[in-house]
Amino acid sequence: MKKELAKFEGPYIVCGFGRIGKSVAEGLQAEGFPLCVLESDQELEGDLKDSGHLYLIGDATDEAVLQSAGLDRAKAVLALLASDADNLFLTITAKELSSSVKVIARASEEKVEAKLKRGGADKVVSP
């Protein structure tokens, strides 16, 4: 898996493979964009294998996991984790490791949008 990831130039890193993450990953794949899904829930590995996406099982807020996914070459990190706090922490971590990477973060509440932007998110979406 890591060898395949190393071939990607400008991958999208989709963090979280829940309802939103799955939909975003499918859309990116349909458009032919290289992507890697990061998911911490080991139980979703079967779904990830079936999807055909490159993926890593691990905590997306962990620096080593982000770097393994190709953060240094990434076009964007999509912070689509279940909690706003995790998305904020992921945003801060990604920007600290690569200030040039674009971060698109999910906010479950409108009041969180400003915090995610202050934390470094380039764009905030609220499903």
C-alpha positions as CSV (number, residue, x, y, z in Angstrom):
1,M,0.0,0.0,0.0
2,K,2.8,2.5,0.9
3,K,4.6,1.8,-2.4
4,E,1.4,2.6,-4.3
5,L,0.9,5.8,-2.3
6,A,4.5,6.8,-3.1
7,K,3.6,6.9,-6.8
8,F,0.9,9.5,-6.3
9,E,1.6,13.1,-7.0
10,G,-0.8,15.5,-5.4
11,P,-3.1,12.9,-3.7
12,Y,-6.2,13.9,-1.8
13,I,-6.1,12.6,1.7
14,V,-9.7,11.8,2.8
15,C,-9.7,11.5,6.6
16,G,-12.7,9.5,7.8
17,F,-14.7,6.9,5.9
18,G,-18.1,7.5,7.4
19,R,-21.1,8.6,5.3
20,I,-19.6,11.9,4.2
21,G,-16.0,10.5,3.7
22,K,-17.3,7.6,1.7
23,S,-19.3,9.9,-0.6
24,V,-16.4,12.3,-1.1
25,A,-14.0,9.5,-1.8
26,E,-16.3,8.0,-4.4
27,G,-16.7,11.4,-6.1
28,L,-12.9,12.0,-6.2
29,Q,-12.4,8.5,-7.6
30,A,-15.0,9.0,-10.2
31,E,-13.2,12.1,-11.4
32,G,-9.9,10.2,-11.6
33,F,-8.2,12.0,-8.7
34,P,-5.6,10.1,-6.7
35,L,-6.6,9.6,-3.1
36,C,-5.8,7.9,0.1
37,V,-8.4,7.3,2.8
38,L,-7.4,7.3,6.4
39,E,-9.7,5.5,8.8
40,S,-9.1,4.6,12.4
41,D,-11.9,2.0,12.7
42,Q,-10.5,-1.4,11.9
43,E,-14.0,-2.7,11.3
44,L,-14.3,-0.6,8.2
45,E,-11.4,-2.2,6.5
46,G,-13.6,-4.6,4.6
47,D,-15.6,-1.7,3.2
48,L,-12.4,0.1,2.2
49,K,-11.1,-3.0,0.4
50,D,-14.4,-3.4,-1.5
51,S,-14.2,0.3,-2.5
52,G,-10.9,-0.1,-4.3
53,H,-9.5,3.0,-2.6
54,L,-5.9,3.1,-1.3
55,Y,-6.2,3.4,2.4
56,L,-4.4,3.3,5.7
57,I,-5.9,2.2,9.0
58,G,-4.8,4.6,11.6
59,D,-5.5,7.8,13.5
60,A,-5.6,10.7,10.9
61,T,-4.6,13.1,13.7
62,D,-1.3,11.3,14.1
63,E,1.6,12.9,12.4
64,A,3.2,9.6,11.2
65,V,-0.1,8.4,9.7
66,L,-0.5,11.7,7.8
67,Q,3.0,11.5,6.5
68,S,2.6,7.9,5.5
69,A,-0.4,9.0,3.4
70,G,1.8,11.4,1.4
71,L,1.1,14.7,3.2
72,D,4.2,16.2,1.8
73,R,2.9,15.7,-1.8
74,A,-0.8,16.1,-1.0
75,K,-3.1,18.5,-3.0
76,A,-5.5,18.6,-0.1
77,V,-6.5,17.1,3.3
78,L,-10.2,16.6,3.8
79,A,-10.9,16.5,7.5
80,L,-14.2,14.5,7.6
81,L,-13.9,12.9,11.0
82,A,-17.0,12.5,13.2
83,S,-16.1,15.1,15.8
84,D,-15.4,18.8,15.3
85,A,-12.7,18.6,17.9
86,D,-10.9,15.9,15.9
87,N,-11.3,17.9,12.7
88,L,-9.8,20.9,14.4
89,F,-6.9,18.9,15.7
90,L,-6.3,17.3,12.3
91,T,-6.4,20.7,10.6
92,I,-3.8,22.1,13.0
93,T,-1.6,19.0,12.7
94,A,-1.7,19.0,8.9
95,K,-0.9,22.7,8.6
96,E,2.0,22.4,11.1
97,L,3.5,19.5,9.0
98,S,2.8,21.2,5.6
99,S,1.8,24.8,5.6
100,S,1.1,24.7,1.9
101,V,-1.4,21.9,1.9
102,K,-5.0,22.9,1.5
103,V,-7.3,21.7,4.3
104,I,-11.0,21.4,3.8
105,A,-12.7,20.6,7.1
106,R,-16.2,19.5,8.1
107,A,-18.1,21.3,10.8
108,S,-21.2,19.8,12.3
109,E,-22.2,23.1,13.8
110,E,-22.1,26.6,12.4
111,K,-20.4,28.0,15.5
112,V,-17.4,25.7,14.9
113,E,-16.7,27.1,11.4
114,A,-14.7,30.1,12.7
115,K,-12.6,28.0,15.0
116,L,-11.7,25.6,12.1
117,K,-10.7,28.6,10.0
118,R,-8.6,30.0,12.9
119,G,-7.0,26.6,13.2
120,G,-5.9,26.8,9.6
121,A,-8.7,25.3,7.5
122,D,-8.8,26.9,4.0
123,K,-12.4,26.0,3.6
124,V,-15.1,24.7,6.0
125,V,-18.1,22.7,4.9
126,S,-21.2,21.9,6.9
127,P,-23.2,19.0,5.6
